[in-house]
Amino acid sequence: MLALMSPAAMSLLVPVILLVLISSGARAIHFELFERYFKLTFANAPVWSLFYFSAWSALIIVLFPAQVGTLFASVSFVGYMTVTFLLLAVFPALYHGVRTQEGEPVWLAHLFPTQGMLTLGERYILAKIADVVFQQLVAGAVILTLAGGGVPYPAVVGVFVALFAAAHLYIFRTDGLMWGLYYMMYATLGGFAFPFLILFIPGGILYAITLHMLFYVLSGIFFATLPRPGKAVQRELIGAEM
């Protein structure tokens, strides 16, 4: 079938497939090796996760220098400083403030130990930044490859929505139905937003990174501030009282 495709189609298909394989491979290795085997999560081993996803980001930069260069071509120094301040100061401060006022949601973190955002820990944010940057480099390279190959914008959005949503299917296996549906819903919405930011907003990659990271920050705060359910609800949800 590949032999019947035109050179133009192949020039689009091959890099997109490569990007998908890199993304899925990085995620599978992190889950199977880091989380399942070594028990190293974003929350309890942030430095390992930071280095791990930074290495994968470096690979994307090496393999797709043109796309990455385009992503950051119109980013200003002020833009870099603003996003750095948000990621390393504002977002951790939000977690710290909520954790100080509300306390860490131990009961919820006990139920879902793989959801590091429920710790409301600054360490989680540090590790997650590298993961989000890696995801957005892959996303940006896919979007620019398709758009640069002459694919119409609606088709770019359609393909990216499908790919970005599919990239979160593994969560159904690793974290269950509830978290799978939660991440899938917001991944689908992000699939519509990110192509617009990348293709039409100068420095849109920084907006995409900030928006993506903000999702985890606000999600952690939202779930952490939920009131602990009563005994009857606990029994309905998990079959026991915590």
N, C-alpha and C positions, 0 to 999 in steps of 0.2 A: 504493500500500500504506500509506504514512504517513497518507493521508487517512482510512483505515478504522480507524486506531488511536484509542483513547479519549484524552481530554485527560490523564488520569492517567498513561497509558503514555507519552504524548508528553513529559510533564514529567520523566520519568525518562530517556527515550531521548536527548533532545536534549542535555542537559548531559553525559551519559556519552560521547556521540559527540564533542562538542566537546573534552572532556578527552583522549580518545584521539587526536584530530587534533592537539591542541597537543603532546602527548607525542611522537607519531611525527614531527611536523614539526620539533620542536626537535632530536630525535635525528638526523634526516636532514640538516638544515642543518649541524649540528656535524660530521658525518662527511664530507659532500661538500665543504663550504666550508673548515672548519677543518683537518680531518685530511688530506684528499686534495689540496686545492688549495693551502692555505697551509702545510701540514705542521706545524700547531700541535696538539700532543697534550696530554693531561692532565699528562704528565711533563715535557715541555720548555717548555710555555707555561701554567703553572698560573694565572697572573693572568687571562689571557684567558678560560680556561674558567670560572674563578670568577665573573667578571663576566657571562659569557654565561648561565650557568645561574641566577645570581641574578636576572637580568632576567626570565627565564622564570618563576621563582618569584614575582616581583612581579606578573606578569600573572595567575597563578593566584589570588593574594591579591585582586587587583582584581576579577576575574570571579566568584570564588566566596567572597565575604567571610563568608557565614554558615557554610559548611563549614569554612573555615580557622579561624574564630573558635571553633567547636565543638572542633576538634582541639586547640587550645591553651588552652581554657577552664579546665581543671583542672591545668594545669602550674604548679608552684610555682617560686619563685626558686631554691630549692635544686636543683630538677630541672634548670633551665637551666644553673646553674653546674656541676653534676655532668657533664652531657653535654658542655658546652664544654670542661671539663678532660679528659674522655676523648678528644674529637675532636682537640683542639689540643695535648695534652701526652702522654697515655698512648699513643695509637696511633702518633704520630710516634716516640715513644721506643722502641716495639717494633720499628719498622722500622729505626731507627738502631742498636739493640742487635744485631739479627740481621745487619745489613749489616756492622757492625764485627767481629763474631765470625766470620761465615761468608763475608763478601765478597759483592759484587754478582754475581749469576749472569749474567755477560756472555754465556756461550754460549747460555743460554735466551732472554735478551732479544734476542740477535741473530736467533734463530729466529722470535721472535714480537714484532717491534718495536712493534706496536700495543697490547700489554699493558703499560701503564705501571706496573702493580703489581709487575712483575718487576724494576723498578729499585730497589725498596725505598727509594725517595726520599720524604722528607717533603714535597717539592713536589707529588708525586702526591696525597698525602692532602689537602693544602690544596685542590686543584682538585676532587677527587672529592667533598668534603663538599657543595659547592654542587649537584653533580649528584644526589647522594643525597637532599638536602633537596627538590629539585625533584621527583624521582620519588615521594617520600613524600607531598608535598602533593597531587600528582595522584592517587596511590593513596587517600589519605585522603578526598579530595573524591568520588571514585567510590564508595567504600564507604559514606560517610555519605549520599550522594544516593540510593543504592539502599535502604539501611536506612530512611532518612527517608521514602521513598516506600512503605513497607509491605512491601517484599520480604523474605520469610523468610530467616533467617540462613543456612541451608544453601544457598539459592539465591544469596545474596550471595557466599558463599565460592566457589560453583561458577563464577559469572560472573567474579569477580575472578581466580580461578586461571587461567581461560581467557585473560582480557585480559592479565594480568601475564606469563604464559608467551609469549603471542603477541608481546608488546612486545619480546621478546628474540630473535625469529626472525631479525632482521637480522644477528645475529652470525654465523649460518651463512654469510652472503654476505661479510661484512667480514673475518672471522677464521678461517673454516674449520669443518670438521665437529667437531673435538675441542673447541674452545672453545664452539661452538654448543651441543653436548650438555652441556657442563659448566655453562654459564650457564642453559640451559633447565631442567636438573634442579633447581638451587637456586632458580630463579625459581618453579618449581612449588611447592616446599616453602615458600617465602616467601609464595606466594599463599594458603596455608592459615593461616600465622601472622599476617600483617598484619591481616586482618579481626578476628581475636580481640583483638589488641592495641588496635586502634582503637576497637572497640565495647564492650569489657568491662574494659579496664584504664585507670584514671585516669591521664591523662598518657601514654597509650599511644603517642602519636606520637613521643615522645622515645625510648621503647624500640624502636620500629620503625626510627627513624633510626640508633640505636646498633647494633642488630642488623644492619641493612643495611650499614653502614659496616664493621662487624667482619668481615663476609663478605669484603670486599676485602682487609682487613688480613691476616686469617688465610690467605686464598688466596695472597696474595703471599709470605707467609712459608713456606707449605707448598711451593710450586713452587720458590722460591728455594733452599730447603735440600735439594732433591732432588739426589742425586749425579749427576755428569756421566756419561752412559752410555759404555760402551766403544766401541771403533772399529767392532766388528761391529754393535752395536745402532744406532750412528749411520748406518751405511750402509743398514740396514733401514728406518730412520725417514725419512731425508731423501735417501738415495742418495749421500751423500758424508760425509767425515770433516771435523769442524770443528776 
